[in-house]
């Protein structure tokens, strides 16, 4: 496969394994997470890896790593997001957020270029999900 080495375990019976691999390699989303300053510092190198579809930000962990724990409006945190969003644009990768912090306006992230938002199950994140779904402008 041109997507690297892949192990196999299981019974495919009469299925065409080559066809399966080709389908998986073509349709599987590759979504690395960014949660450290080191990742931000190496963002262009990370985004140069072929096949990355979405770059997902872990907002809480990233804010803690940047010494601004859960201070999402801080200049330090915002500068990190800007660097990530700009790099994603250069590399044609969709920037995403693991969740929208409950205190933040979802449109703020959309305006920065973020287009992929997950919906985590944790109860503390449910407020962010409701906030996100209810407030994103869908123009």
PyMOL commands that place a pseudoatom at each C-alpha (Angstrom):
pseudoatom trace, name=CA, resn=UNK, resi=1, chain=A, elem=C, hetatm=0, pos=[0.000, 0.000, 0.000]
pseudoatom trace, name=CA, resn=UNK, resi=2, chain=A, elem=C, hetatm=0, pos=[1.165, 3.545, -0.659]
pseudoatom trace, name=CA, resn=UNK, resi=3, chain=A, elem=C, hetatm=0, pos=[-0.220, 4.493, 2.771]
pseudoatom trace, name=CA, resn=UNK, resi=4, chain=A, elem=C, hetatm=0, pos=[2.513, 2.609, 4.610]
pseudoatom trace, name=CA, resn=UNK, resi=5, chain=A, elem=C, hetatm=0, pos=[2.649, -0.728, 6.337]
pseudoatom trace, name=CA, resn=UNK, resi=6, chain=A, elem=C, hetatm=0, pos=[-0.555, -2.090, 7.824]
pseudoatom trace, name=CA, resn=UNK, resi=7, chain=A, elem=C, hetatm=0, pos=[-0.852, -5.200, 9.932]
pseudoatom trace, name=CA, resn=UNK, resi=8, chain=A, elem=C, hetatm=0, pos=[-3.769, -7.583, 9.663]
pseudoatom trace, name=CA, resn=UNK, resi=9, chain=A, elem=C, hetatm=0, pos=[-5.554, -9.833, 12.065]
pseudoatom trace, name=CA, resn=UNK, resi=10, chain=A, elem=C, hetatm=0, pos=[-8.927, -11.357, 11.537]
pseudoatom trace, name=CA, resn=UNK, resi=11, chain=A, elem=C, hetatm=0, pos=[-10.955, -13.424, 9.152]
pseudoatom trace, name=CA, resn=UNK, resi=12, chain=A, elem=C, hetatm=0, pos=[-12.001, -11.757, 5.932]
pseudoatom trace, name=CA, resn=UNK, resi=13, chain=A, elem=C, hetatm=0, pos=[-13.366, -14.991, 4.493]
pseudoatom trace, name=CA, resn=UNK, resi=14, chain=A, elem=C, hetatm=0, pos=[-14.098, -14.519, 0.818]
pseudoatom trace, name=CA, resn=UNK, resi=15, chain=A, elem=C, hetatm=0, pos=[-13.684, -10.732, 0.992]
pseudoatom trace, name=CA, resn=UNK, resi=16, chain=A, elem=C, hetatm=0, pos=[-11.088, -9.124, -1.230]
pseudoatom trace, name=CA, resn=UNK, resi=17, chain=A, elem=C, hetatm=0, pos=[-8.488, -7.883, 1.235]
pseudoatom trace, name=CA, resn=UNK, resi=18, chain=A, elem=C, hetatm=0, pos=[-6.747, -5.684, -1.361]
pseudoatom trace, name=CA, resn=UNK, resi=19, chain=A, elem=C, hetatm=0, pos=[-10.076, -3.974, -2.075]
pseudoatom trace, name=CA, resn=UNK, resi=20, chain=A, elem=C, hetatm=0, pos=[-10.644, -3.516, 1.658]
pseudoatom trace, name=CA, resn=UNK, resi=21, chain=A, elem=C, hetatm=0, pos=[-7.196, -1.925, 2.125]
pseudoatom trace, name=CA, resn=UNK, resi=22, chain=A, elem=C, hetatm=0, pos=[-7.692, 0.405, -0.821]
pseudoatom trace, name=CA, resn=UNK, resi=23, chain=A, elem=C, hetatm=0, pos=[-11.082, 1.497, 0.533]
pseudoatom trace, name=CA, resn=UNK, resi=24, chain=A, elem=C, hetatm=0, pos=[-9.753, 2.054, 4.053]
pseudoatom trace, name=CA, resn=UNK, resi=25, chain=A, elem=C, hetatm=0, pos=[-6.749, 4.004, 2.791]
pseudoatom trace, name=CA, resn=UNK, resi=26, chain=A, elem=C, hetatm=0, pos=[-8.989, 6.190, 0.643]
pseudoatom trace, name=CA, resn=UNK, resi=27, chain=A, elem=C, hetatm=0, pos=[-11.871, 6.791, 3.059]
pseudoatom trace, name=CA, resn=UNK, resi=28, chain=A, elem=C, hetatm=0, pos=[-10.329, 6.770, 6.533]
pseudoatom trace, name=CA, resn=UNK, resi=29, chain=A, elem=C, hetatm=0, pos=[-9.970, 10.209, 8.123]
pseudoatom trace, name=CA, resn=UNK, resi=30, chain=A, elem=C, hetatm=0, pos=[-6.548, 10.973, 9.555]
pseudoatom trace, name=CA, resn=UNK, resi=31, chain=A, elem=C, hetatm=0, pos=[-6.976, 13.387, 12.488]
pseudoatom trace, name=CA, resn=UNK, resi=32, chain=A, elem=C, hetatm=0, pos=[-3.932, 14.081, 14.675]
pseudoatom trace, name=CA, resn=UNK, resi=33, chain=A, elem=C, hetatm=0, pos=[-4.432, 16.132, 17.854]
pseudoatom trace, name=CA, resn=UNK, resi=34, chain=A, elem=C, hetatm=0, pos=[-2.457, 19.217, 18.797]
pseudoatom trace, name=CA, resn=UNK, resi=35, chain=A, elem=C, hetatm=0, pos=[-2.109, 19.804, 22.528]
pseudoatom trace, name=CA, resn=UNK, resi=36, chain=A, elem=C, hetatm=0, pos=[1.448, 21.023, 23.133]
pseudoatom trace, name=CA, resn=UNK, resi=37, chain=A, elem=C, hetatm=0, pos=[3.741, 23.947, 22.431]
pseudoatom trace, name=CA, resn=UNK, resi=38, chain=A, elem=C, hetatm=0, pos=[6.118, 21.494, 20.759]
pseudoatom trace, name=CA, resn=UNK, resi=39, chain=A, elem=C, hetatm=0, pos=[3.355, 20.571, 18.308]
pseudoatom trace, name=CA, resn=UNK, resi=40, chain=A, elem=C, hetatm=0, pos=[2.706, 24.250, 17.557]
pseudoatom trace, name=CA, resn=UNK, resi=41, chain=A, elem=C, hetatm=0, pos=[6.438, 24.819, 17.043]
pseudoatom trace, name=CA, resn=UNK, resi=42, chain=A, elem=C, hetatm=0, pos=[6.507, 21.927, 14.558]
pseudoatom trace, name=CA, resn=UNK, resi=43, chain=A, elem=C, hetatm=0, pos=[3.122, 22.548, 12.969]
pseudoatom trace, name=CA, resn=UNK, resi=44, chain=A, elem=C, hetatm=0, pos=[4.376, 22.834, 9.382]
pseudoatom trace, name=CA, resn=UNK, resi=45, chain=A, elem=C, hetatm=0, pos=[6.347, 19.611, 9.696]
pseudoatom trace, name=CA, resn=UNK, resi=46, chain=A, elem=C, hetatm=0, pos=[3.314, 17.829, 11.147]
pseudoatom trace, name=CA, resn=UNK, resi=47, chain=A, elem=C, hetatm=0, pos=[1.031, 19.125, 8.400]
pseudoatom trace, name=CA, resn=UNK, resi=48, chain=A, elem=C, hetatm=0, pos=[3.522, 18.012, 5.745]
pseudoatom trace, name=CA, resn=UNK, resi=49, chain=A, elem=C, hetatm=0, pos=[2.672, 14.375, 6.486]
pseudoatom trace, name=CA, resn=UNK, resi=50, chain=A, elem=C, hetatm=0, pos=[0.625, 13.115, 3.525]
pseudoatom trace, name=CA, resn=UNK, resi=51, chain=A, elem=C, hetatm=0, pos=[-2.966, 12.110, 4.193]
pseudoatom trace, name=CA, resn=UNK, resi=52, chain=A, elem=C, hetatm=0, pos=[-3.859, 14.366, 7.122]
pseudoatom trace, name=CA, resn=UNK, resi=53, chain=A, elem=C, hetatm=0, pos=[-7.466, 15.466, 6.700]
pseudoatom trace, name=CA, resn=UNK, resi=54, chain=A, elem=C, hetatm=0, pos=[-8.191, 17.381, 9.916]
pseudoatom trace, name=CA, resn=UNK, resi=55, chain=A, elem=C, hetatm=0, pos=[-5.970, 18.799, 12.654]
pseudoatom trace, name=CA, resn=UNK, resi=56, chain=A, elem=C, hetatm=0, pos=[-7.842, 18.619, 15.954]
pseudoatom trace, name=CA, resn=UNK, resi=57, chain=A, elem=C, hetatm=0, pos=[-7.089, 20.973, 18.850]
pseudoatom trace, name=CA, resn=UNK, resi=58, chain=A, elem=C, hetatm=0, pos=[-7.494, 19.754, 22.418]
pseudoatom trace, name=CA, resn=UNK, resi=59, chain=A, elem=C, hetatm=0, pos=[-8.412, 23.163, 23.891]
pseudoatom trace, name=CA, resn=UNK, resi=60, chain=A, elem=C, hetatm=0, pos=[-8.071, 22.418, 27.599]
pseudoatom trace, name=CA, resn=UNK, resi=61, chain=A, elem=C, hetatm=0, pos=[-4.816, 20.505, 27.344]
pseudoatom trace, name=CA, resn=UNK, resi=62, chain=A, elem=C, hetatm=0, pos=[-3.362, 23.097, 24.976]
pseudoatom trace, name=CA, resn=UNK, resi=63, chain=A, elem=C, hetatm=0, pos=[-4.289, 25.957, 27.318]
pseudoatom trace, name=CA, resn=UNK, resi=64, chain=A, elem=C, hetatm=0, pos=[-2.654, 24.149, 30.249]
pseudoatom trace, name=CA, resn=UNK, resi=65, chain=A, elem=C, hetatm=0, pos=[0.470, 23.438, 28.190]
pseudoatom trace, name=CA, resn=UNK, resi=66, chain=A, elem=C, hetatm=0, pos=[0.670, 27.136, 27.267]
pseudoatom trace, name=CA, resn=UNK, resi=67, chain=A, elem=C, hetatm=0, pos=[0.519, 28.145, 30.962]
pseudoatom trace, name=CA, resn=UNK, resi=68, chain=A, elem=C, hetatm=0, pos=[-2.901, 29.766, 30.590]
pseudoatom trace, name=CA, resn=UNK, resi=69, chain=A, elem=C, hetatm=0, pos=[-5.094, 27.001, 32.046]
pseudoatom trace, name=CA, resn=UNK, resi=70, chain=A, elem=C, hetatm=0, pos=[-8.621, 27.235, 30.627]
pseudoatom trace, name=CA, resn=UNK, resi=71, chain=A, elem=C, hetatm=0, pos=[-8.037, 30.920, 29.816]
pseudoatom trace, name=CA, resn=UNK, resi=72, chain=A, elem=C, hetatm=0, pos=[-9.274, 30.579, 26.245]
pseudoatom trace, name=CA, resn=UNK, resi=73, chain=A, elem=C, hetatm=0, pos=[-9.510, 34.339, 25.539]
pseudoatom trace, name=CA, resn=UNK, resi=74, chain=A, elem=C, hetatm=0, pos=[-5.859, 34.908, 26.559]
pseudoatom trace, name=CA, resn=UNK, resi=75, chain=A, elem=C, hetatm=0, pos=[-3.510, 36.384, 23.968]
pseudoatom trace, name=CA, resn=UNK, resi=76, chain=A, elem=C, hetatm=0, pos=[-1.125, 33.444, 24.395]
pseudoatom trace, name=CA, resn=UNK, resi=77, chain=A, elem=C, hetatm=0, pos=[-3.815, 30.863, 23.671]
pseudoatom trace, name=CA, resn=UNK, resi=78, chain=A, elem=C, hetatm=0, pos=[-5.251, 32.854, 20.769]
pseudoatom trace, name=CA, resn=UNK, resi=79, chain=A, elem=C, hetatm=0, pos=[-1.797, 33.267, 19.204]
pseudoatom trace, name=CA, resn=UNK, resi=80, chain=A, elem=C, hetatm=0, pos=[-1.405, 29.490, 19.290]
pseudoatom trace, name=CA, resn=UNK, resi=81, chain=A, elem=C, hetatm=0, pos=[-4.782, 28.981, 17.612]
pseudoatom trace, name=CA, resn=UNK, resi=82, chain=A, elem=C, hetatm=0, pos=[-3.929, 31.570, 14.968]
pseudoatom trace, name=CA, resn=UNK, resi=83, chain=A, elem=C, hetatm=0, pos=[-0.646, 29.844, 14.149]
pseudoatom trace, name=CA, resn=UNK, resi=84, chain=A, elem=C, hetatm=0, pos=[-2.426, 26.498, 13.854]
pseudoatom trace, name=CA, resn=UNK, resi=85, chain=A, elem=C, hetatm=0, pos=[-5.268, 27.862, 11.693]
pseudoatom trace, name=CA, resn=UNK, resi=86, chain=A, elem=C, hetatm=0, pos=[-2.848, 29.683, 9.372]
pseudoatom trace, name=CA, resn=UNK, resi=87, chain=A, elem=C, hetatm=0, pos=[-0.704, 26.568, 8.953]
pseudoatom trace, name=CA, resn=UNK, resi=88, chain=A, elem=C, hetatm=0, pos=[-3.773, 24.445, 8.219]
pseudoatom trace, name=CA, resn=UNK, resi=89, chain=A, elem=C, hetatm=0, pos=[-4.810, 26.901, 5.520]
pseudoatom trace, name=CA, resn=UNK, resi=90, chain=A, elem=C, hetatm=0, pos=[-1.333, 26.786, 3.935]
pseudoatom trace, name=CA, resn=UNK, resi=91, chain=A, elem=C, hetatm=0, pos=[-1.375, 22.984, 3.878]
pseudoatom trace, name=CA, resn=UNK, resi=92, chain=A, elem=C, hetatm=0, pos=[-5.009, 22.508, 2.847]
pseudoatom trace, name=CA, resn=UNK, resi=93, chain=A, elem=C, hetatm=0, pos=[-5.931, 20.746, 6.100]
pseudoatom trace, name=CA, resn=UNK, resi=94, chain=A, elem=C, hetatm=0, pos=[-9.185, 21.437, 7.955]
pseudoatom trace, name=CA, resn=UNK, resi=95, chain=A, elem=C, hetatm=0, pos=[-8.610, 22.861, 11.457]
pseudoatom trace, name=CA, resn=UNK, resi=96, chain=A, elem=C, hetatm=0, pos=[-10.878, 21.470, 14.158]
pseudoatom trace, name=CA, resn=UNK, resi=97, chain=A, elem=C, hetatm=0, pos=[-11.699, 21.805, 17.839]
pseudoatom trace, name=CA, resn=UNK, resi=98, chain=A, elem=C, hetatm=0, pos=[-12.318, 18.886, 20.167]
pseudoatom trace, name=CA, resn=UNK, resi=99, chain=A, elem=C, hetatm=0, pos=[-15.021, 20.966, 21.807]
pseudoatom trace, name=CA, resn=UNK, resi=100, chain=A, elem=C, hetatm=0, pos=[-16.082, 24.588, 22.033]
pseudoatom trace, name=CA, resn=UNK, resi=101, chain=A, elem=C, hetatm=0, pos=[-15.466, 25.848, 25.567]
pseudoatom trace, name=CA, resn=UNK, resi=102, chain=A, elem=C, hetatm=0, pos=[-18.781, 26.866, 27.174]
pseudoatom trace, name=CA, resn=UNK, resi=103, chain=A, elem=C, hetatm=0, pos=[-17.554, 30.417, 27.753]
pseudoatom trace, name=CA, resn=UNK, resi=104, chain=A, elem=C, hetatm=0, pos=[-16.568, 30.990, 24.118]
pseudoatom trace, name=CA, resn=UNK, resi=105, chain=A, elem=C, hetatm=0, pos=[-18.641, 32.082, 21.131]
pseudoatom trace, name=CA, resn=UNK, resi=106, chain=A, elem=C, hetatm=0, pos=[-18.504, 29.300, 18.517]
pseudoatom trace, name=CA, resn=UNK, resi=107, chain=A, elem=C, hetatm=0, pos=[-18.485, 31.876, 15.729]
pseudoatom trace, name=CA, resn=UNK, resi=108, chain=A, elem=C, hetatm=0, pos=[-15.159, 33.077, 17.083]
pseudoatom trace, name=CA, resn=UNK, resi=109, chain=A, elem=C, hetatm=0, pos=[-13.636, 29.748, 16.021]
pseudoatom trace, name=CA, resn=UNK, resi=110, chain=A, elem=C, hetatm=0, pos=[-15.513, 29.669, 12.728]
pseudoatom trace, name=CA, resn=UNK, resi=111, chain=A, elem=C, hetatm=0, pos=[-14.170, 33.147, 11.905]
pseudoatom trace, name=CA, resn=UNK, resi=112, chain=A, elem=C, hetatm=0, pos=[-10.638, 31.872, 12.605]
pseudoatom trace, name=CA, resn=UNK, resi=113, chain=A, elem=C, hetatm=0, pos=[-11.230, 29.183, 9.989]
pseudoatom trace, name=CA, resn=UNK, resi=114, chain=A, elem=C, hetatm=0, pos=[-12.126, 26.195, 12.180]
pseudoatom trace, name=CA, resn=UNK, resi=115, chain=A, elem=C, hetatm=0, pos=[-14.598, 23.937, 10.387]
pseudoatom trace, name=CA, resn=UNK, resi=116, chain=A, elem=C, hetatm=0, pos=[-14.562, 20.635, 12.268]
pseudoatom trace, name=CA, resn=UNK, resi=117, chain=A, elem=C, hetatm=0, pos=[-16.042, 20.294, 15.751]
pseudoatom trace, name=CA, resn=UNK, resi=118, chain=A, elem=C, hetatm=0, pos=[-16.431, 17.066, 17.684]
pseudoatom trace, name=CA, resn=UNK, resi=119, chain=A, elem=C, hetatm=0, pos=[-19.132, 16.457, 20.238]
pseudoatom trace, name=CA, resn=UNK, resi=120, chain=A, elem=C, hetatm=0, pos=[-17.540, 14.851, 23.288]
pseudoatom trace, name=CA, resn=UNK, resi=121, chain=A, elem=C, hetatm=0, pos=[-19.741, 12.943, 25.690]
pseudoatom trace, name=CA, resn=UNK, resi=122, chain=A, elem=C, hetatm=0, pos=[-18.362, 14.308, 28.969]
pseudoatom trace, name=CA, resn=UNK, resi=123, chain=A, elem=C, hetatm=0, pos=[-21.013, 16.150, 30.949]
pseudoatom trace, name=CA, resn=UNK, resi=124, chain=A, elem=C, hetatm=0, pos=[-18.751, 19.185, 31.390]
pseudoatom trace, name=CA, resn=UNK, resi=125, chain=A, elem=C, hetatm=0, pos=[-18.536, 19.483, 27.614]
pseudoatom trace, name=CA, resn=UNK, resi=126, chain=A, elem=C, hetatm=0, pos=[-22.281, 19.290, 26.988]
pseudoatom trace, name=CA, resn=UNK, resi=127, chain=A, elem=C, hetatm=0, pos=[-22.693, 23.009, 27.675]
pseudoatom trace, name=CA, resn=UNK, resi=128, chain=A, elem=C, hetatm=0, pos=[-20.105, 23.680, 24.984]
pseudoatom trace, name=CA, resn=UNK, resi=129, chain=A, elem=C, hetatm=0, pos=[-21.928, 21.415, 22.557]
pseudoatom trace, name=CA, resn=UNK, resi=130, chain=A, elem=C, hetatm=0, pos=[-25.228, 23.192, 23.154]
pseudoatom trace, name=CA, resn=UNK, resi=131, chain=A, elem=C, hetatm=0, pos=[-23.479, 26.524, 22.872]
pseudoatom trace, name=CA, resn=UNK, resi=132, chain=A, elem=C, hetatm=0, pos=[-21.842, 25.449, 19.639]
pseudoatom trace, name=CA, resn=UNK, resi=133, chain=A, elem=C, hetatm=0, pos=[-24.872, 24.010, 17.918]
pseudoatom trace, name=CA, resn=UNK, resi=134, chain=A, elem=C, hetatm=0, pos=[-27.106, 26.867, 18.914]
pseudoatom trace, name=CA, resn=UNK, resi=135, chain=A, elem=C, hetatm=0, pos=[-24.842, 29.721, 18.017]
pseudoatom trace, name=CA, resn=UNK, resi=136, chain=A, elem=C, hetatm=0, pos=[-22.807, 28.855, 14.925]
pseudoatom trace, name=CA, resn=UNK, resi=137, chain=A, elem=C, hetatm=0, pos=[-23.821, 31.015, 11.995]
pseudoatom trace, name=CA, resn=UNK, resi=138, chain=A, elem=C, hetatm=0, pos=[-24.562, 28.714, 9.087]
pseudoatom trace, name=CA, resn=UNK, resi=139, chain=A, elem=C, hetatm=0, pos=[-24.340, 31.281, 6.295]
for i in range(1, 139): cmd.bond("trace and resi %d" % i, "trace and resi %d" % (i + 1))
show_as sticks, trace
zoom trace
